[in-house]
Amino acid sequence: MGELVGRAVAGEPKEIVARGYDAIALRYAEWAGRIDSPTLEWVRDLDARLADGADVLELGCGRGVPTTRELARRHRVTGIDISAVQIELARHHVPEASFVHADATELLVAEASLDAVVALFLFGHVPIDEQRDLITRIGLWLRPGGHLLSTFGAGEPGEDVEEDWLGAPMFFASLGGDAYGPILRDAGLETIRDEVVPQHEPGHGEVSFRWLLARADN
Ligand SMILES: C[S@@+](CC[C@H](N)C(=O)[O-])C[C@H]1O[C@@H](n2cnc3c(N)ncnc32)[C@H](O)[C@@H]1O
């Protein structure tokens, strides 16, 4: 018998995430639409700080609703998502924005080329040992005075695979709610708004996220 190659788990974290969202994209859309999330209020806060036609990169844009759609009304928005199905939905919902099917941690972006980076409910799917590096690179991509709007896990640090999250295995990670402020500072990002906001998730109960709006002070 030849050498047997296999994996004990369903795959690498990011394969789990990409396959998961490909499988559950429509169910996620329906579920997320029932969450009373503060997304639009934070996105409008960011929008009000940007000049017309700002260059905005959205990481983990999902199906493009509501965030990409809201920002694309006035800005040049590029959405990135690791799930091909999410990107197809986003192209359908927000034809005026540009979309790229890619892993946010593998992006090559010119330094000081962006006015804003948005990453809502993304970092919770990024492996712990890649999160600091992504934040550092976002700091380099932003023009002086550019903004980052992001959510992070608010609870304890850790990584986990939930075997049945809305019908598919899903990978989750957090450095812990208190870790992100100092990491943003190290990346040259000054926090200008910082709130832990609980939201009620149908079927999952109350889940809190740390919402951070920061400005590149380089
Ligand atoms: C919880 S959904 C949030 C979608 C959207 N930001 C929103 O607020 O509705 C997370 C999205 O991030 C994407 N994602 C997760 N890890 C990613 C990565 N490493 N690179 C790009 N996209 C990623 C997923 O495919 C999914 O569409």
The ligand as an ORCA input file, in Angstrom:
! r2SCAN-3c Opt
* xyz 0 1
  C     -19.222     37.276      9.257
  S     -19.045     37.598      7.528
  C     -19.187     39.387      7.501
  C     -19.490     39.937      6.145
  C     -19.621     41.472      6.096
  N     -18.387     42.127      6.471
  C     -20.733     41.918      7.010
  O     -20.476     42.735      7.914
  O     -21.884     41.491      6.802
  C     -17.282     37.373      7.334
  C     -16.833     37.437      5.886
  O     -15.397     37.477      5.885
  C     -14.922     36.599      4.890
  N     -13.561     36.201      5.270
  C     -13.188     35.452      6.324
  N     -11.849     35.302      6.347
  C     -11.365     35.978      5.272
  C     -10.068     36.220      4.754
  N      -8.969     35.692      5.327
  N      -9.941     36.976      3.651
  C     -11.039     37.503      3.037
  N     -12.299     37.304      3.487
  C     -12.463     36.566      4.589
  C     -15.927     35.471      4.863
  O     -15.904     34.733      3.663
  C     -17.243     36.214      5.083
  O     -17.834     36.604      3.866
*
